[in-house]
Amino acid sequence: QVQLVESGGGLVQPGGSLRLSCAASGPILSINAMGWYRQAPGKQRELVATVSSGGSANYADSVKDRFTISRDDVKNTVYLQMNRLKPEDTAVYYCNADLFYGLLPGVIRDGFWGQGTQVTVSS
């Protein structure tokens, strides 16, 4: 069974930093795009950042120049370094991975979500 497990959330003061991690496990053959999304109370889930298998990153305008997404394909892990955090960054952060998994020849491509990690920015 494929699982994505996030870690690194918590409470931080405005202007502070946090680093989120998301590790994928299971019978994974390869991972395409990986990304981070967030959902604040009463709002829809929104894209924060994505990174392709080739390392190309894409960011929401609201986090550009503050957040950095990266991945370690040996560890099947995606990271989100968040700097200069603002109260409006408060949300549950979810990771997502588009991947191939299974036992050959039965290969399946699907998208998976982590369980979410809370980030609260408050003084």
C-alpha positions in Angstrom: 0.0 0.0 0.0 1.3 3.4 -0.9 1.4 6.0 1.8 2.4 9.6 2.1 3.3 10.9 5.6 3.9 14.5 6.3 5.9 16.0 9.2 7.2 19.3 10.3 4.2 21.4 11.0 3.6 23.5 14.1 3.2 26.9 15.7 5.5 29.7 14.6 5.6 33.4 15.0 5.2 35.8 12.0 8.5 36.1 10.2 9.6 32.7 11.3 10.4 29.5 9.3 9.3 25.9 9.1 10.3 23.0 7.0 7.8 20.4 6.0 8.6 16.9 4.8 6.6 14.3 3.1 7.9 10.7 2.6 6.3 8.3 0.2 6.5 4.6 1.0 5.2 1.3 -0.5 5.8 -0.5 -3.8 6.7 2.7 -5.7 8.3 2.3 -9.0 8.7 6.0 -9.9 7.3 9.4 -8.9 6.3 12.0 -11.4 5.2 15.4 -10.0 5.1 16.0 -6.2 3.5 19.0 -4.6 2.2 20.8 -1.6 -1.3 22.2 -1.1 -3.0 23.9 1.8 -6.5 24.4 3.1 -7.4 27.1 5.5 -10.7 27.0 7.6 -13.7 27.8 5.4 -11.6 27.9 2.2 -10.9 25.5 -0.6 -7.7 23.6 -0.9 -5.2 25.5 -3.0 -1.9 24.8 -4.7 1.2 26.0 -2.9 4.0 24.5 -4.9 4.8 21.6 -7.2 8.1 20.1 -8.5 8.4 17.9 -11.6 10.4 14.7 -11.9 13.0 16.9 -13.6 13.2 19.3 -10.8 11.2 22.2 -12.3 9.3 24.1 -9.6 6.1 26.0 -9.7 4.7 28.3 -7.0 1.6 30.1 -6.1 2.0 33.9 -6.3 1.3 34.3 -2.6 4.4 32.2 -1.6 6.9 33.1 -4.3 10.3 34.2 -2.9 9.3 32.9 0.5 8.8 29.2 0.0 11.1 26.6 -1.7 10.0 23.2 -2.8 12.6 20.4 -3.3 12.7 16.6 -3.6 15.0 13.7 -2.8 14.2 10.9 -5.2 16.4 8.4 -3.3 14.3 8.9 -0.2 11.0 9.4 -2.1 10.6 12.6 -0.1 9.4 16.1 -1.0 10.2 19.2 1.2 8.8 22.6 1.6 11.0 25.2 3.2 8.8 28.1 4.4 10.4 31.4 5.3 9.0 34.8 6.4 5.8 33.2 7.4 2.6 35.3 7.6 -0.6 34.7 9.6 -2.4 34.1 6.2 -0.1 31.1 5.7 -2.0 29.3 8.5 -3.6 26.2 7.1 -3.4 22.4 7.0 -0.7 21.5 4.5 -1.1 18.4 2.3 1.4 16.7 0.1 0.5 15.0 -3.2 2.4 12.6 -5.4 1.6 11.4 -8.9 3.4 8.0 -9.1 3.7 4.6 -10.6 3.4 1.7 -8.2 2.7 -2.0 -8.1 4.4 -5.3 -8.9 5.5 -5.8 -12.5 3.8 -6.4 -14.9 0.8 -4.9 -13.0 1.9 -1.2 -12.9 -0.6 1.4 -11.9 -0.4 5.2 -12.1 -2.3 7.2 -9.5 -2.2 10.2 -7.3 -1.9 10.0 -3.5 -2.4 12.5 -0.7 -0.9 12.7 2.8 -3.0 13.1 5.9 -2.1 16.8 6.4 0.0 18.7 8.9 -1.2 21.9 10.7 0.8 25.1 10.3 -0.2 28.0 12.5 1.4 31.4 12.2 0.6 33.5 15.2 2.2 35.8 17.8 
